[in-house]
Amino acid sequence: MSDLITIHSDHGPVQLPAGSTLATALTHILSLTGQDAHGVATAVNGVFVPRASRASHPLADGDAVLCFSPITGG
């Protein structure tokens, strides 16, 4: 069993330690883009994950993580 998982982000594949959460992945991904975690919304495998749930949302090998700017308007 590997100690690493590979997730797929909009910035390419990312290797993380097994047991990583979305918050861990987000820190790594946003270090590449210079964005702030509070300025992006997140989804894992096409399902929105609220900011408050990122630290407790576990990731599995092969998960697709998307970071995007939230859309507001009326």
Beta strands, then each sheet from edge to edge (+ up, - down):
strand 1: 4-9
strand 2: 12-17
strand 3: 41-44
strand 4: 47-49
strand 5: 64-68
sheet 1: 2+ 1- 5- 3+ 4-
end
